[in-house]
Each structure stands twice: as C-alpha cells, then as structure tokens.
Amino acid sequence: MTNPPRLLPWTGAGGKRCYLITDNHGGPVSRLADVTEAVQLGMGNELVAHAHHMLLDTPPGELRHLAECLTGALEDALRIAESRGARSQHLN
C-alpha cells in the first residue's frame, strides 16, 4: 500500500502547494518538514502572544504589520493541520 502525498509546510513558486511522495517516513525531506512544522507552530504561538501585548496600545501601522504576520502564521498552521489530518486518516 502506498502512502498518500504529504502536504509540505512550505509553498513553491507562486504560492503553490508542495507535496512529498515517498514510502520513507524518516527520509531527509520528511525530517526537514517535521522540523519546519515545529518552527512554524512555535512562531505562530509567539506571534499570538505578541499580538495580545500589541493590541493594548499600538499605532495602526504596526498593527497592519502584525496582522500580516499573523495571517502568514495562520496559513502555515492550517497547512500543517491539513497535512497531519491527511496522514492520520491514512494510518487508520
């Protein structure tokens, strides 16, 4: 039984999704994707904490930058959740 393609936690040219097709779960690209996911989720958590502090008293220009960063972090988290969900469905 072959594994379904893994949605990777980064995008390619033009923001297109990247997939990994392999039977080796511990291969170098899989390990890099695992590390990247952990970093992205950690950065998302830090951004949320930073957002809570900034919302108290921050000029509008800085809030726009924060909103752009949070949007990117949310996109990363959703891509990770989709990838992990697809992989867990395959295991069941």
Summary of the structure (lengths in Angstrom):
residues: 92
radius of gyration: 16.1
end to end distance: 13.0
largest distance: 55.3
contacts: 216
relative contact order: 0.16
helix: 67%
strand: 11%
